[in-house]
Amino acid sequence: MMSKSENETAANDTLLTMGKAWMKQFEDAGLYPLGLMHTGWFDKVAEINAEVANFIADRIREDAKTQGELLKCKSAEELQKVQMTFLEKTYAQYTLETGKLIKMGMEMMPVVDGQTKHTPV
């Protein structure tokens, strides 16, 4: 029976092997090796993370605001109006945020010369 540290070592070796194979696919596709990515790429990852965190915080504030508005409703019509306003605004915010995140993600993609063989996994 393998000890815990032997199991961890085996798992780490498997992950390392998988990671190397993935990087090889990337390179075979004509993209530069991940090891050569400059700090700008990591800065973009941090920007995306900050964008998502800010969006979630804004959505939580909006949800709490709507909850307060719902509690003040005196009729079914008022309730329906608050709900519809909430849904319309939420849809617009998610649509806008999705566009932002797609644009930010595309800015992270390496520029290739069209000589790629296939898209890496």
Backbone bond lengths (Angstrom), bond angles and torsions (degrees), N, CA, C in turn:
res aa  C-N    CA-C-N  psi(-1)  N-CA   C-N-CA  omega(-1)  CA-C   N-CA-C  phi
1 M - - - 1.463 - - 1.531 108.97 -
2 M 1.332 116.10 134.92 1.457 120.70 -178.25 1.524 109.87 -80.18
3 S 1.314 115.27 143.65 1.462 118.98 176.89 1.518 109.31 -76.26
4 K 1.323 114.08 169.02 1.467 118.91 -178.57 1.527 110.82 -59.84
5 S 1.320 117.65 -42.71 1.464 119.68 -178.35 1.527 111.22 -67.46
6 E 1.351 117.69 -33.07 1.461 119.92 176.53 1.531 110.24 -68.11
7 N 1.343 116.92 -39.31 1.465 120.88 176.64 1.521 110.84 -63.29
8 E 1.329 116.69 -43.75 1.462 121.07 179.13 1.515 110.24 -63.11
9 T 1.338 117.01 -41.80 1.463 121.10 179.60 1.527 110.11 -63.14
10 A 1.332 116.87 -44.16 1.465 120.86 178.83 1.523 110.89 -62.14
11 A 1.321 117.06 -43.11 1.468 121.07 179.07 1.523 110.61 -64.19
12 N 1.326 117.08 -42.70 1.463 120.78 178.85 1.524 110.93 -64.00
13 D 1.341 116.87 -40.37 1.463 120.16 178.35 1.526 110.66 -63.26
14 T 1.336 116.71 -39.96 1.460 120.95 178.80 1.525 110.32 -64.29
15 L 1.326 117.24 -44.56 1.472 121.17 178.70 1.522 111.02 -63.17
16 L 1.325 116.66 -40.39 1.459 120.97 178.87 1.526 110.40 -63.22
17 T 1.311 116.46 -44.17 1.465 121.23 178.62 1.525 110.54 -62.09
18 M 1.337 116.35 -43.89 1.468 120.12 178.43 1.528 110.77 -63.01
19 G 1.332 116.70 -42.01 1.458 120.92 178.94 1.515 112.43 -62.14
20 K 1.328 116.24 -41.75 1.470 120.22 178.18 1.522 111.16 -64.65
21 A 1.325 116.42 -40.22 1.469 120.54 178.57 1.526 110.36 -64.21
22 W 1.322 117.04 -40.58 1.464 121.40 178.83 1.518 110.63 -63.31
23 M 1.339 116.21 -44.74 1.471 120.11 178.95 1.525 110.43 -63.82
24 K 1.320 117.84 -36.92 1.461 121.70 178.19 1.520 110.10 -63.06
25 Q 1.345 117.51 -41.77 1.466 121.09 176.92 1.527 110.46 -60.84
26 F 1.311 115.85 -41.54 1.460 121.39 178.55 1.532 109.96 -59.48
27 E 1.313 115.66 -48.17 1.461 120.88 -179.72 1.520 111.29 -65.96
28 D 1.342 117.67 -41.09 1.458 121.68 179.01 1.522 111.81 -62.50
29 A 1.322 116.08 -28.60 1.464 120.61 179.45 1.522 111.55 -77.04
30 G 1.325 116.57 -6.37 1.453 119.91 178.71 1.511 114.04 98.93
31 L 1.316 117.10 6.81 1.456 121.15 178.73 1.518 108.84 -94.86
32 Y 1.305 116.88 150.04 1.457 119.11 -177.77 1.519 111.28 -69.66
33 P 1.326 117.03 156.89 1.468 119.96 -177.73 1.524 112.06 -63.97
34 L 1.312 115.28 144.97 1.464 120.22 -179.53 1.520 111.56 -59.79
35 G 1.320 116.89 -30.55 1.458 120.29 -179.56 1.519 113.13 -62.67
36 L 1.330 116.67 -19.28 1.467 120.13 -179.28 1.522 113.13 -94.87
37 M 1.322 116.49 3.09 1.469 118.90 179.23 1.524 109.05 -63.80
38 H 1.281 115.58 134.04 1.461 119.68 -178.30 1.531 110.63 -87.49
39 T 1.298 115.08 172.32 1.465 119.38 -175.73 1.527 112.15 -63.25
40 G 1.321 117.45 -21.59 1.460 119.98 178.35 1.519 112.10 -59.17
41 W 1.331 116.37 -36.56 1.458 120.73 178.68 1.523 110.00 -64.21
42 F 1.314 116.12 -44.55 1.459 120.24 -179.93 1.531 111.07 -68.47
43 D 1.341 116.48 -32.15 1.461 120.02 174.56 1.528 110.48 -62.80
44 K 1.339 116.10 -39.39 1.471 120.05 178.49 1.529 111.08 -64.94
45 V 1.336 116.29 -39.53 1.466 119.73 177.17 1.529 109.29 -60.29
46 A 1.325 116.46 -43.44 1.469 120.68 178.80 1.531 110.69 -63.56
47 E 1.330 117.31 -38.78 1.472 121.09 177.85 1.528 110.74 -62.61
48 I 1.322 116.05 -43.65 1.464 119.85 179.62 1.521 110.02 -63.94
49 N 1.322 116.90 -43.89 1.472 120.15 178.47 1.530 110.81 -59.93
50 A 1.326 116.75 -42.98 1.468 120.68 178.72 1.527 110.60 -64.47
51 E 1.328 116.57 -40.35 1.466 120.98 179.26 1.528 110.69 -61.52
52 V 1.323 116.45 -45.81 1.468 120.85 179.77 1.533 110.28 -64.00
53 A 1.327 116.85 -44.03 1.473 120.36 179.95 1.524 110.87 -62.01
54 N 1.328 117.34 -42.48 1.467 120.73 178.54 1.524 111.44 -65.61
55 F 1.329 115.89 -39.99 1.459 119.44 178.88 1.527 110.80 -62.80
56 I 1.321 116.27 -44.90 1.467 120.06 179.16 1.528 110.64 -61.89
57 A 1.327 117.12 -42.89 1.466 120.30 178.94 1.529 110.90 -62.21
58 D 1.342 116.54 -42.28 1.464 120.28 177.74 1.529 111.48 -63.17
59 R 1.337 116.56 -41.29 1.463 120.50 179.40 1.524 111.17 -65.10
60 I 1.305 117.72 -38.98 1.468 120.50 178.62 1.524 109.90 -64.18
61 R 1.341 117.01 -42.54 1.476 120.36 176.91 1.533 110.49 -61.22
62 E 1.325 115.73 -43.02 1.467 120.74 -179.64 1.535 110.57 -64.72
63 D 1.319 116.71 -40.35 1.465 120.79 178.05 1.528 111.02 -62.62
64 A 1.318 116.29 -43.84 1.470 120.52 -179.91 1.531 110.54 -65.19
65 K 1.329 116.35 -40.28 1.469 120.67 178.47 1.532 110.25 -61.80
66 T 1.325 116.08 -44.73 1.462 120.59 -179.90 1.522 110.98 -64.84
67 Q 1.310 116.32 -39.43 1.461 119.91 178.26 1.533 110.07 -59.08
68 G 1.325 116.63 -41.96 1.467 120.50 177.21 1.518 111.85 -63.03
69 E 1.342 115.79 -40.90 1.460 119.97 178.66 1.536 111.05 -65.18
70 L 1.318 116.56 -38.53 1.470 120.21 179.45 1.526 111.15 -63.98
71 L 1.322 116.54 -37.82 1.468 120.63 -179.89 1.528 112.28 -67.23
72 K 1.326 117.34 -23.60 1.467 121.48 -179.26 1.528 113.13 -87.30
73 C 1.334 117.36 -9.58 1.465 120.67 -176.76 1.532 111.22 -63.53
74 K 1.337 114.82 138.27 1.452 121.22 -179.23 1.525 112.52 -109.64
75 S 1.338 116.09 -7.74 1.463 119.03 -179.52 1.529 109.49 -146.39
76 A 1.328 114.14 166.04 1.462 119.86 177.92 1.530 110.96 -65.31
77 E 1.327 115.98 -33.42 1.462 120.23 179.82 1.528 110.60 -66.15
78 E 1.339 116.54 -42.92 1.469 120.43 177.30 1.529 110.09 -62.01
79 L 1.313 115.70 -43.36 1.462 121.41 -179.49 1.533 110.05 -60.59
80 Q 1.313 115.59 -45.02 1.459 120.34 -179.64 1.532 110.80 -64.26
81 K 1.326 116.53 -40.38 1.472 120.06 -179.71 1.532 110.20 -64.04
82 V 1.324 117.27 -44.27 1.467 120.97 179.38 1.528 109.94 -62.83
83 Q 1.323 116.37 -43.24 1.460 120.09 179.43 1.528 111.99 -62.77
84 M 1.316 117.11 -44.81 1.466 120.85 -179.94 1.524 111.30 -64.91
85 T 1.328 116.59 -41.95 1.464 120.39 177.42 1.531 109.72 -60.27
86 F 1.333 115.20 -44.12 1.460 120.45 179.03 1.529 110.58 -60.07
87 L 1.326 117.45 -48.80 1.460 121.29 -177.78 1.531 112.07 -63.44
88 E 1.318 116.36 -42.84 1.471 119.83 179.65 1.525 111.32 -64.01
89 K 1.334 116.09 -44.61 1.461 120.30 -179.51 1.532 110.67 -67.15
90 T 1.333 116.48 -41.15 1.464 120.67 178.86 1.518 110.53 -61.80
91 Y 1.326 117.11 -45.72 1.463 121.68 178.85 1.531 110.31 -58.47
92 A 1.318 116.69 -46.62 1.464 120.71 -179.66 1.527 111.15 -63.01
93 Q 1.323 116.95 -42.46 1.466 120.39 -179.06 1.529 111.54 -65.94
94 Y 1.325 117.42 -43.68 1.466 120.49 178.95 1.523 110.81 -65.89
95 T 1.327 117.21 -38.54 1.468 120.61 178.29 1.525 110.54 -63.35
96 L 1.317 116.81 -46.17 1.459 121.61 179.02 1.529 110.68 -62.93
97 E 1.323 116.49 -44.61 1.466 120.71 -178.57 1.525 111.16 -64.93
98 T 1.315 116.86 -39.84 1.463 119.96 177.90 1.522 110.16 -60.18
99 G 1.310 116.66 -44.10 1.471 120.53 177.40 1.516 112.09 -60.59
100 K 1.324 116.63 -43.39 1.469 120.62 178.37 1.522 111.21 -60.39
101 L 1.332 115.86 -46.41 1.461 120.15 -177.19 1.528 111.73 -67.34
102 I 1.325 117.16 -37.17 1.464 119.76 176.42 1.519 109.86 -63.68
103 K 1.319 116.93 -45.46 1.467 120.96 179.33 1.528 110.29 -61.29
104 M 1.315 116.91 -45.25 1.465 120.50 179.62 1.527 110.78 -62.96
105 G 1.323 116.60 -39.85 1.457 120.60 178.67 1.515 111.99 -65.95
106 M 1.324 116.71 -40.13 1.466 120.42 178.93 1.522 111.21 -65.37
107 E 1.324 116.82 -33.45 1.468 120.29 178.60 1.528 111.43 -67.24
108 M 1.327 116.82 -19.49 1.461 121.06 179.83 1.521 112.53 -84.36
109 M 1.328 116.82 -20.33 1.457 120.17 -174.87 1.522 110.07 -68.38
110 P 1.326 116.18 139.63 1.462 118.96 178.47 1.523 110.49 -69.20
111 V 1.300 115.97 148.78 1.455 121.40 176.44 1.523 106.61 -85.09
112 V 1.322 116.46 126.67 1.459 120.61 -179.78 1.518 109.27 -116.77
113 D 1.303 115.83 162.74 1.465 120.71 -174.02 1.520 114.66 -91.66
114 G 1.313 117.85 11.52 1.456 120.37 179.86 1.516 113.14 84.60
115 Q 1.297 117.69 1.28 1.460 122.31 -179.00 1.527 112.36 -93.85
116 T 1.329 117.41 13.29 1.458 119.24 -177.69 1.523 110.28 -68.18
117 K 1.324 115.32 144.78 1.471 121.92 -179.39 1.525 110.43 -84.26
118 H 1.312 116.01 -39.99 1.457 122.44 -178.88 1.520 109.05 -164.06
119 T 1.302 115.58 170.44 1.454 120.24 178.87 1.522 108.81 -86.14
120 P 1.339 117.72 129.10 1.467 118.87 179.32 1.518 111.70 -67.98
121 V 1.318 114.97 159.20 1.462 121.20 179.43 1.499 109.08 -62.79
